[in-house]
Amino acid sequence: MRTIYLMILSVLSFFILPAFAQKNQAKNYRITLGKVPETAVYTDGHDGKYSVWGASMVKGEDGLYHIFYSRWPKDIGWSWVTDSEIAHAVSVSPYGPWKFKEVVFHRRGKQYWDGWCTHNPTVHKFGNKYYLYYMGNTGDGQIKGRPGKEVLNWTHRNNQRIGVAVADSPNGPWKRYDHPLIDISSDDKAPDCLMVSNPSICETPDGKYLLLYKAVGKKYPLPGGGPVVHMVAFSDSPTGPFKKHSKPVFCFEGERFPVEDPYIWYQDGKYRAIVKRMKNKDRREFSLVQFESVDGLDWKLAEYENVSGLTITWENGKSQKLTHLERPQVYMENSKPLLLLCAADTTDVYKVRHSFNVQIPLRMVAQKTAKQYLIKKQAVASENYQSITHNGAWCWFSDPRAVYYEGKYKRTYAGWIDNYGDVHVGYFDHDTKEIASVVVADNLEIDDHNVPSLYFDDKGYLQVYYNTHMIGSQPLFLLKSNEPESITSFGEVKKLYLNDKKEGSNHCYTNVVSLSAEANRQYLFWRGMDNKPTFSYSDDGGDTWSAGQIYFKTRPKARPYTKVYSKGDDKIHFTFTDGHPRNEPLNSIYYVCYKNGAFYKADGTKTKEIKDLPLTLNDVDIVYQGNKETGKAWNWDIAEDKDGNPIIAFARFPVNTDHIYCLARVEKGGWKKCDLVHSGKWFPQTVTGRKEYEDNYSGGMSIDKENTDILYLSINRDSVFEIEKWTMNKTPGSWKVEAITSGSNKDNVRPFAVKGAQEGNPHQVMWMQNTRYINFGYHEKIRENFWSFEERYQTAIKLDRILPETEEYTKREGILNLMRRVADWQLENPFTGGEWKQDEEILNWVYATFWRGLCALHDVTGEERYVNELLNLGAHHKYGTGDNFFHADRVAIINVWAYLYGLYKQPEMLERSKWVLNAHLYASNYKKGTDVRFADNPRRGEWWSWCDALYMAPTAFASVWEVTGEDAYLDYMNTQWWKTSDYLYSKTDSLYYRDDRFFSQRTENGKKVFWGRGNGWVIGGLTQILDILPSDSPYRPRFIAQYKEMIGKLLSLQTEDGLWTSNLLDKDYLSLGETSATVFNAYALAWGINNGLIDTCFSPQLEKAWSALCGRVMQSGCLGYVQRVAASPTPFGQDDWQMYASGAFLLLGREMTKFYDGKNG
């Protein structure tokens, strides 16, 4: 069930705009961070000899600013837990520059509770004295880690306690105590019975002291223990004693370590805290969030919870993405927060952390929007919603992007553009659940501004309008379907050159409507001549069009942005801006309506006949006037309510980091406006070192045109943009808010209420889900400024259909759905390890194995969307391989090019592959003889010297032979396979060693090391070669013999739960079944049964493996429990996935459709 929020808004939430500036006291604050001065960074000043962490600031009677921080020698790595000490630096400004003064706490001997390490200070002035709170420990002093490898000394970690030192001046001397201020609890069931650390303290309104601290218990196995929680204690004195409260705070259900590093203070009737939010959702980044409490015991996320992600902006406007930004400490002046001190670091390619302390300007802004009362229930993450495309984006100025049409079929249609520049149209069938899509324009331009707008005429024929954005004088484009409700048959593309070239030739942003009152005349609107709103009309269904005409003008060179809406009767509603908010500091919102050949303001005042166009600012309503205090604005949507009045949704920006959603309606007396919610800042993922180019890209808003009391909003919740449905209640100014997505790992933006989806339609809204969105496009013009091809958007289009938790995986359609789900998820998540791979790497074996699986999915579905991904991949990379093409991992992609060549017979698809394989055949080292040794072989990468290679390279040679008939490729494959086999295959074990380094290796249990996935690669390669070899091939018998030997052995090693372990002969070593080994083995077994090489008596073992693997496919489609890239057995967990496992799953799925087709008859 979705999360439901009930938001009670003040009756005054609709008001005339000057009320934006009202000065009523508010107790809800939004915290925003400013730009960091170059001087506001401290690294200890000892030529990089120390790592530093966690500074806290106080102003002394000497007029100087004093920071106290942790430091330890950098050459011992991140070993703070044994060697940290607290040091002191000073400055004449809170923003530095800083000068090192002294070490405050030297190591004083392990006999003291804090004798070996002091860390994470927080300094305060209470009364006339200064108090320095910290954590300390003692222990054996052994340094466990090194630079680039963090290893914790658990003795020191678990000996952590909390202390305080007192001084009359921040310059000292400081009096330390020989006993902790906060010690662990003696009860072994207490949440703080193992260790305590990271104190934060503030004075209460009644003169007492509230202290929060981090604690670890012994509920979970030692030495780590856990969970990690935060506890509360009170005292009458800053030096204690403190009385503990037993209930942890900052808790989140199901999370063992939800937050860390709180800093607390009291302001305006509430305790407030800035806290580090941990990686609570898979791979979500750390963030800083705001909590509030009335009594210091019951802490809840603040209404405006988000403080910062991992990116900071420097005073020069450039941004920097950090590895960590934590240990928040707020510096207060005159009882008000002035700046935020944080510990920060970056990580180099050797995983070495480079740390610094930073001081960030902090601004707390009282918020005027409504108070939210939340009623929470179970929510659904966006990853668990249906994708109508795994690769698609749209902007919000071409509409409608999605339409529900019901005729012969009940379908939701949508348009998008992918990250190769292809324009698509697709649909979701409400009855069959089928998803289909076609490319209507190939390689147009990589730019989300080119999303098509869709129009159905009264007979159900579809018209598709699209455009280019950055390419000069290109026309508008129009496609018309040849059959009603069809996306598979279109007429020729019409190129609509509608602009007067004297006025400028750019065409962008298409919007099409028709008016029944004007004999269904179609009006087409776009941004055209002089970058102004332009229109044309057609009276013959789009066959011919009038000359384009500007209908709204502001100043020269300005680019007004337009939203258009009509019910299709006699009116068209428009909302405009002055231009782009990046260029217009006072960007405002305007409105006008067209009816019966004339234009009108909202109150019915006629302003201009159509023959007298263009309109000017005097001819339109000013809905919102941009100003310096309330900010510039941008229009998001427009609609018509049940009374025929317009409604406008827009965002305003007091500052670019604060995007406030607003709604404007026409009521008695004119336009009434309200703030709805502070939605966060921009959603593009700003690249470190760059200024954000589109800092007014809000998450987005859409009005339900069929029920204008409903809005769909994208709002930043807990550091991620989520989609919400807002419904206006009968009580004026009261909204019910339903979270459509919650707890997502990816941003969800640009919602669009599906046109024509009436009440009762199960699918009302679609949106973009961003795996990565740095920028709207890639083109030569903008590439020179910033963006590379690898930085183009990676986004999906989601439909509000929650995926079923399971599929009927013993029936063909259920298997296909499961295959689609795995493929779609993987295509939406192509960044192994969280990072985008450069051109060559996306052709390497990790990806190539998945692309081969995608070929199998296309085999059994025939769906264009999957083969189109392969065609785009090939075209972009010119059907080549990576460099170092003698390496087996580089030639695995040739299997995919051979598959495409087999379908399309286009010579360019195979030319480079043949050149590479010929180089193998005729290279000089081949003539000298094969050397398949791995150890001590400097040329091991040129031969198949490790067993994985037998999946990568031999199949490529066989595949090219299959589509060319050139025997030299098959001969080479056969010869080289058996040279490797003779060296690595253990005939006594019927398994392959990974390479010769493992001949003598044994597990800790004394067993041979035969790697599960390594043998999976081999049996998968054998299967594919046998699938290619004809029955009369002289090479076939020997391959069959080895295949049967290995299958027999593997069947004997299958575990009771149907899986195979990562170390085949030692099930007690990493005993959990591993997915990639299992999926390759099951694929080979299924193929053997389907082709009569394996007796059907082994079918139960196959079905057991298939059932277990299907259970490892998450609702989202992620296939878990996959060992990461390695050369031997290593640990793995539920959330570990890799593209090669998903590719093998698709190969297996193809075989399982055949298997169950046969079994089910």
SULBELBEL-V477746 format. One record per residue. N is the residue number from 1. D_LAST is the distance of its C-alpha to the last C-alpha in Angstrom with 2 decimals. Layout:
# SULBELBEL-V477746
((N	D_LAST) (N	D_LAST))
This chain:
# SULBELBEL-V477746
((1	38.11) (2	40.30) (3	43.83) (4	46.38) (5	49.93) (6	52.66) (7	55.39) (8	58.70) (9	60.77) (10	64.47) (11	65.62) (12	67.43) (13	64.27) (14	64.85) (15	68.16) (16	70.15) (17	69.62) (18	72.92) (19	71.55) (20	69.35) (21	72.55) (22	73.58) (23	75.18) (24	74.17) (25	73.63) (26	69.96) (27	68.69) (28	65.33) (29	65.55) (30	63.41) (31	64.19) (32	64.17) (33	65.16) (34	67.48) (35	68.02) (36	69.21) (37	72.62) (38	72.87) (39	75.39) (40	73.15) (41	71.56) (42	72.85) (43	71.95) (44	74.95) (45	77.12) (46	77.23) (47	75.78) (48	72.20) (49	72.99) (50	71.45) (51	68.22) (52	69.02) (53	67.21) (54	67.72) (55	71.05) (56	72.89) (57	75.93) (58	79.18) (59	82.37) (60	85.55) (61	89.12) (62	89.91) (63	87.97) (64	85.37) (65	81.64) (66	80.42) (67	76.91) (68	75.84) (69	72.78) (70	71.02) (71	71.29) (72	70.65) (73	70.96) (74	68.27) (75	68.22) (76	66.62) (77	63.55) (78	62.33) (79	64.17) (80	65.93) (81	65.27) (82	67.91) (83	70.25) (84	70.42) (85	73.85) (86	75.00) (87	77.16) (88	79.20) (89	79.76) (90	81.84) (91	82.13) (92	84.35) (93	81.25) (94	78.06) (95	76.23) (96	78.06) (97	78.94) (98	79.09) (99	81.49) (100	80.80) (101	83.37) (102	82.61) (103	80.27) (104	80.62) (105	79.08) (106	79.55) (107	77.88) (108	80.16) (109	78.81) (110	75.84) (111	77.94) (112	77.55) (113	74.42) (114	74.32) (115	76.15) (116	73.56) (117	71.64) (118	72.33) (119	69.77) (120	68.64) (121	71.96) (122	72.54) (123	76.17) (124	77.91) (125	81.44) (126	82.20) (127	85.82) (128	88.06) (129	85.90) (130	82.88) (131	79.93) (132	77.50) (133	74.35) (134	72.08) (135	69.88) (136	71.04) (137	70.02) (138	71.23) (139	69.73) (140	69.75) (141	69.89) (142	67.31) (143	65.75) (144	62.08) (145	60.84) (146	61.98) (147	61.76) (148	58.12) (149	56.84) (150	57.26) (151	57.56) (152	58.98) (153	61.73) (154	60.44) (155	63.82) (156	65.50) (157	62.70) (158	62.82) (159	66.62) (160	66.71) (161	69.07) (162	70.77) (163	74.45) (164	77.11) (165	80.26) (166	83.19) (167	85.82) (168	88.52) (169	87.40) (170	84.23) (171	86.41) (172	86.64) (173	87.60) (174	84.53) (175	84.79) (176	81.77) (177	81.17) (178	80.51) (179	77.91) (180	74.79) (181	74.87) (182	71.35) (183	70.24) (184	66.99) (185	66.64) (186	67.32) (187	64.46) (188	61.43) (189	59.16) (190	60.92) (191	59.12) (192	62.00) (193	62.58) (194	61.61) (195	63.25) (196	64.73) (197	65.43) (198	65.71) (199	68.23) (200	68.80) (201	71.71) (202	73.49) (203	76.39) (204	75.62) (205	77.60) (206	79.59) (207	80.67) (208	78.24) (209	75.69) (210	71.89) (211	70.08) (212	66.36) (213	65.04) (214	61.89) (215	60.93) (216	58.49) (217	57.82) (218	56.36) (219	53.21) (220	51.10) (221	51.70) (222	54.87) (223	56.31) (224	54.63) (225	54.48) (226	53.64) (227	52.81) (228	55.19) (229	56.91) (230	60.14) (231	62.88) (232	65.94) (233	69.54) (234	72.83) (235	76.44) (236	79.95) (237	80.78) (238	79.12) (239	79.75) (240	78.29) (241	77.73) (242	74.35) (243	72.59) (244	68.85) (245	66.31) (246	63.31) (247	60.59) (248	58.98) (249	58.83) (250	56.63) (251	53.51) (252	49.94) (253	47.19) (254	45.03) (255	47.30) (256	49.33) (257	51.64) (258	51.66) (259	55.12) (260	58.15) (261	61.73) (262	62.90) (263	66.26) (264	67.78) (265	70.70) (266	72.06) (267	72.59) (268	73.08) (269	72.30) (270	69.15) (271	68.29) (272	66.23) (273	64.27) (274	62.63) (275	59.88) (276	57.50) (277	53.89) (278	51.69) (279	48.24) (280	46.55) (281	43.36) (282	41.66) (283	43.69) (284	46.00) (285	49.54) (286	52.57) (287	54.59) (288	57.81) (289	57.63) (290	60.19) (291	60.41) (292	62.93) (293	64.46) (294	67.17) (295	68.23) (296	67.04) (297	64.64) (298	61.83) (299	60.51) (300	58.01) (301	56.79) (302	59.28) (303	58.31) (304	58.79) (305	57.31) (306	56.77) (307	59.67) (308	58.40) (309	55.56) (310	56.24) (311	57.98) (312	61.71) (313	63.75) (314	67.04) (315	70.19) (316	69.71) (317	66.46) (318	64.12) (319	61.33) (320	60.25) (321	57.00) (322	57.84) (323	55.92) (324	57.59) (325	59.84) (326	60.82) (327	63.69) (328	64.83) (329	68.50) (330	70.19) (331	73.83) (332	75.76) (333	79.05) (334	80.89) (335	78.05) (336	75.56) (337	72.85) (338	73.93) (339	71.51) (340	68.52) (341	68.88) (342	65.72) (343	64.84) (344	62.77) (345	61.48) (346	59.57) (347	57.68) (348	58.11) (349	55.72) (350	56.83) (351	55.88) (352	59.58) (353	60.51) (354	63.56) (355	64.89) (356	67.45) (357	68.65) (358	68.64) (359	70.44) (360	68.64) (361	70.41) (362	68.98) (363	69.25) (364	68.53) (365	68.23) (366	68.51) (367	65.64) (368	66.19) (369	62.65) (370	61.48) (371	60.95) (372	57.35) (373	56.45) (374	53.00) (375	50.60) (376	47.81) (377	44.30) (378	41.15) (379	40.49) (380	37.73) (381	38.26) (382	37.54) (383	35.10) (384	32.70) (385	32.76) (386	30.43) (387	31.69) (388	31.53) (389	32.68) (390	33.24) (391	36.21) (392	38.47) (393	41.91) (394	44.21) (395	47.82) (396	49.16) (397	51.39) (398	48.85) (399	47.25) (400	45.06) (401	42.61) (402	39.85) (403	39.39) (404	37.22) (405	36.67) (406	35.10) (407	34.62) (408	31.36) (409	29.86) (410	31.00) (411	31.51) (412	33.84) (413	35.10) (414	37.04) (415	38.88) (416	39.82) (417	41.11) (418	39.72) (419	41.81) (420	41.74) (421	43.31) (422	40.35) (423	40.39) (424	37.04) (425	35.88) (426	32.68) (427	31.17) (428	29.19) (429	27.30) (430	28.01) (431	25.09) (432	22.17) (433	23.88) (434	23.48) (435	26.25) (436	27.40) (437	30.66) (438	32.64) (439	35.82) (440	38.56) (441	41.31) (442	40.89) (443	43.36) (444	45.77) (445	47.45) (446	46.46) (447	47.95) (448	46.57) (449	49.28) (450	47.25) (451	44.52) (452	43.81) (453	44.71) (454	42.48) (455	43.67) (456	41.90) (457	44.06) (458	44.18) (459	41.48) (460	38.97) (461	39.70) (462	39.69) (463	42.70) (464	42.65) (465	46.04) (466	46.64) (467	49.52) (468	50.81) (469	53.07) (470	55.13) (471	55.28) (472	58.53) (473	58.55) (474	54.87) (475	54.15) (476	51.75) (477	48.43) (478	46.58) (479	43.16) (480	42.12) (481	38.60) (482	38.10) (483	35.75) (484	35.91) (485	34.00) (486	32.82) (487	33.18) (488	31.73) (489	34.53) (490	38.18) (491	41.42) (492	43.88) (493	45.36) (494	48.69) (495	51.33) (496	53.69) (497	57.08) (498	58.67) (499	61.25) (500	64.88) (501	65.31) (502	68.83) (503	67.46) (504	64.71) (505	61.35) (506	58.82) (507	55.87) (508	53.90) (509	52.13) (510	50.73) (511	50.76) (512	50.14) (513	50.91) (514	51.75) (515	54.27) (516	53.82) (517	57.59) (518	58.12) (519	55.81) (520	52.87) (521	54.83) (522	52.88) (523	54.77) (524	53.72) (525	55.36) (526	55.50) (527	57.90) (528	59.76) (529	63.36) (530	65.52) (531	62.52) (532	63.21) (533	60.97) (534	60.53) (535	58.95) (536	58.21) (537	56.95) (538	55.10) (539	55.43) (540	52.88) (541	49.60) (542	50.29) (543	51.24) (544	54.82) (545	56.53) (546	60.08) (547	61.93) (548	61.28) (549	63.90) (550	64.72) (551	64.77) (552	65.84) (553	68.30) (554	69.65) (555	71.78) (556	71.36) (557	68.66) (558	67.07) (559	63.33) (560	62.62) (561	59.10) (562	57.73) (563	55.13) (564	54.49) (565	53.07) (566	53.08) (567	51.45) (568	51.65) (569	54.55) (570	58.05) (571	58.42) (572	57.42) (573	58.20) (574	59.13) (575	59.98) (576	61.68) (577	63.17) (578	66.15) (579	63.89) (580	61.95) (581	63.08) (582	63.50) (583	66.23) (584	67.58) (585	69.12) (586	69.64) (587	66.45) (588	66.42) (589	64.08) (590	64.96) (591	63.70) (592	64.17) (593	62.52) (594	62.35) (595	62.77) (596	64.06) (597	65.49) (598	67.18) (599	66.65) (600	67.47) (601	67.90) (602	66.17) (603	69.21) (604	69.09) (605	71.87) (606	71.45) (607	72.05) (608	71.37) (609	70.24) (610	67.40) (611	69.94) (612	71.97) (613	69.33) (614	68.95) (615	69.13) (616	71.11) (617	71.34) (618	73.92) (619	71.40) (620	68.73) (621	68.54) (622	68.92) (623	66.24) (624	66.83) (625	69.77) (626	69.12) (627	71.91) (628	72.69) (629	72.29) (630	69.02) (631	67.55) (632	65.92) (633	62.71) (634	59.54) (635	57.67) (636	54.02) (637	53.16) (638	54.70) (639	53.66) (640	55.24) (641	55.48) (642	55.37) (643	59.11) (644	58.81) (645	60.33) (646	59.11) (647	57.65) (648	57.72) (649	56.05) (650	57.79) (651	58.52) (652	62.00) (653	63.19) (654	66.44) (655	65.55) (656	62.59) (657	61.11) (658	61.15) (659	58.83) (660	59.56) (661	57.28) (662	59.28) (663	58.77) (664	61.23) (665	61.48) (666	64.04) (667	65.91) (668	69.38) (669	71.79) (670	69.43) (671	66.88) (672	66.01) (673	64.23) (674	62.86) (675	61.59) (676	58.12) (677	57.40) (678	58.24) (679	54.93) (680	55.87) (681	56.77) (682	54.92) (683	51.32) (684	51.43) (685	51.45) (686	54.93) (687	55.32) (688	57.98) (689	61.27) (690	60.57) (691	61.75) (692	59.02) (693	58.86) (694	57.07) (695	58.53) (696	58.10) (697	54.31) (698	53.54) (699	50.13) (700	50.25) (701	50.38) (702	48.68) (703	49.65) (704	47.12) (705	48.32) (706	46.86) (707	48.67) (708	51.48) (709	52.10) (710	49.11) (711	49.38) (712	46.93) (713	48.76) (714	48.12) (715	50.43) (716	51.09) (717	50.28) (718	50.77) (719	50.98) (720	47.76) (721	47.48) (722	45.32) (723	44.30) (724	45.94) (725	46.06) (726	49.62) (727	50.27) (728	53.86) (729	54.84) (730	57.23) (731	60.02) (732	61.57) (733	60.75) (734	58.09) (735	54.57) (736	51.38) (737	49.54) (738	45.83) (739	44.44) (740	41.19) (741	41.01) (742	42.84) (743	42.93) (744	41.44) (745	42.00) (746	42.45) (747	44.70) (748	43.33) (749	45.55) (750	46.16) (751	44.30) (752	43.84) (753	43.44) (754	40.87) (755	42.79) (756	41.80) (757	39.88) (758	41.52) (759	41.80) (760	38.50) (761	36.48) (762	34.48) (763	35.23) (764	38.95) (765	39.87) (766	38.87) (767	40.74) (768	41.13) (769	40.24) (770	42.40) (771	41.48) (772	44.66) (773	47.00) (774	50.34) (775	51.12) (776	49.91) (777	49.51) (778	50.35) (779	52.73) (780	55.62) (781	58.09) (782	57.11) (783	55.98) (784	59.64) (785	60.35) (786	57.62) (787	53.95) (788	51.91) (789	48.48) (790	47.10) (791	48.59) (792	46.71) (793	44.76) (794	41.37) (795	40.10) (796	37.03) (797	36.89) (798	35.62) (799	34.51) (800	35.31) (801	31.73) (802	31.23) (803	28.06) (804	25.77) (805	26.53) (806	22.92) (807	19.50) (808	16.06) (809	15.51) (810	12.15) (811	10.64) (812	11.16) (813	14.15) (814	15.69) (815	15.65) (816	17.21) (817	19.73) (818	20.66) (819	21.16) (820	23.27) (821	25.23) (822	26.10) (823	27.02) (824	29.06) (825	30.93) (826	31.75) (827	32.93) (828	35.09) (829	36.45) (830	37.20) (831	40.43) (832	39.93) (833	42.77) (834	43.62) (835	45.31) (836	44.53) (837	44.38) (838	46.49) (839	45.21) (840	44.89) (841	43.19) (842	40.30) (843	39.51) (844	39.84) (845	37.16) (846	36.45) (847	35.51) (848	34.21) (849	31.45) (850	30.34) (851	30.70) (852	28.41) (853	25.77) (854	26.40) (855	25.65) (856	22.15) (857	21.74) (858	23.02) (859	20.62) (860	17.55) (861	19.40) (862	22.06) (863	24.41) (864	28.02) (865	29.46) (866	28.17) (867	29.18) (868	32.44) (869	33.29) (870	32.97) (871	35.01) (872	37.69) (873	37.81) (874	38.26) (875	40.80) (876	42.89) (877	43.01) (878	43.38) (879	40.36) (880	42.49) (881	42.46) (882	44.89) (883	48.20) (884	48.47) (885	45.68) (886	46.23) (887	44.59) (888	40.91) (889	40.10) (890	41.45) (891	39.35) (892	35.93) (893	35.88) (894	36.02) (895	32.28) (896	31.92) (897	34.54) (898	32.86) (899	29.56) (900	31.51) (901	33.46) (902	30.33) (903	29.40) (904	32.92) (905	35.07) (906	38.06) (907	40.53) (908	41.82) (909	38.47) (910	39.01) (911	42.78) (912	43.73) (913	40.86) (914	42.01) (915	45.56) (916	44.63) (917	42.68) (918	45.51) (919	47.89) (920	46.01) (921	46.18) (922	49.84) (923	51.44) (924	54.46) (925	53.12) (926	50.27) (927	52.90) (928	54.70) (929	51.73) (930	48.99) (931	49.94) (932	47.00) (933	49.24) (934	48.73) (935	51.80) (936	55.10) (937	53.52) (938	54.75) (939	52.29) (940	49.20) (941	47.47) (942	47.66) (943	45.61) (944	42.33) (945	44.27) (946	41.86) (947	38.29) (948	36.85) (949	38.15) (950	35.55) (951	32.89) (952	35.23) (953	37.04) (954	35.32) (955	32.19) (956	34.52) (957	36.10) (958	32.79) (959	31.50) (960	34.71) (961	34.58) (962	31.08) (963	32.42) (964	35.89) (965	35.66) (966	38.89) (967	38.87) (968	41.50) (969	39.03) (970	36.63) (971	39.62) (972	41.04) (973	37.81) (974	37.51) (975	41.18) (976	41.36) (977	38.19) (978	39.59) (979	43.02) (980	41.59) (981	39.39) (982	42.40) (983	44.28) (984	41.85) (985	39.27) (986	40.21) (987	39.17) (988	40.16) (989	37.91) (990	35.10) (991	35.53) (992	37.46) (993	40.63) (994	40.68) (995	43.98) (996	47.05) (997	48.58) (998	46.14) (999	47.03) (1000	49.54) (1001	48.39) (1002	47.40) (1003	46.21) (1004	48.64) (1005	47.02) (1006	47.87) (1007	44.36) (1008	43.48) (1009	42.15) (1010	38.73) (1011	37.47) (1012	33.88) (1013	33.31) (1014	35.37) (1015	33.06) (1016	30.12) (1017	31.70) (1018	31.99) (1019	28.48) (1020	27.22) (1021	29.60) (1022	28.58) (1023	24.92) (1024	25.90) (1025	28.31) (1026	25.86) (1027	23.41) (1028	26.39) (1029	28.01) (1030	27.16) (1031	26.35) (1032	29.92) (1033	31.71) (1034	34.48) (1035	33.89) (1036	30.27) (1037	30.94) (1038	33.22) (1039	30.89) (1040	28.03) (1041	30.49) (1042	31.50) (1043	28.00) (1044	27.04) (1045	30.35) (1046	29.90) (1047	26.32) (1048	27.54) (1049	30.48) (1050	28.63) (1051	26.18) (1052	29.34) (1053	30.74) (1054	27.96) (1055	29.42) (1056	28.31) (1057	27.06) (1058	24.72) (1059	27.16) (1060	29.67) (1061	33.35) (1062	35.61) (1063	37.66) (1064	35.32) (1065	37.82) (1066	39.61) (1067	37.33) (1068	40.48) (1069	41.52) (1070	39.70) (1071	37.29) (1072	35.10) (1073	31.75) (1074	31.95) (1075	29.29) (1076	29.87) (1077	29.88) (1078	26.70) (1079	24.77) (1080	25.85) (1081	25.08) (1082	21.59) (1083	21.00) (1084	22.23) (1085	20.21) (1086	16.88) (1087	17.89) (1088	18.94) (1089	15.76) (1090	13.76) (1091	16.52) (1092	17.07) (1093	20.42) (1094	19.66) (1095	18.36) (1096	15.23) (1097	17.75) (1098	18.75) (1099	15.51) (1100	17.30) (1101	20.11) (1102	18.05) (1103	16.53) (1104	20.10) (1105	21.47) (1106	19.04) (1107	19.86) (1108	23.52) (1109	23.55) (1110	21.96) (1111	24.74) (1112	27.22) (1113	26.36) (1114	29.04) (1115	28.77) (1116	30.56) (1117	28.10) (1118	30.52) (1119	29.08) (1120	31.71) (1121	33.11) (1122	33.52) (1123	36.47) (1124	38.69) (1125	39.98) (1126	41.58) (1127	42.08) (1128	41.63) (1129	40.30) (1130	41.72) (1131	41.16) (1132	38.75) (1133	37.74) (1134	35.32) (1135	36.81) (1136	36.78) (1137	34.44) (1138	34.47) (1139	32.92) (1140	31.73) (1141	29.52) (1142	27.93) (1143	27.40) (1144	25.72) (1145	23.46) (1146	22.29) (1147	21.64) (1148	19.60) (1149	17.71) (1150	16.72) (1151	15.33) (1152	13.54) (1153	11.62) (1154	10.44) (1155	9.96) (1156	7.90) (1157	5.80) (1158	5.23) (1159	5.52) (1160	3.78) (1161	0.00))
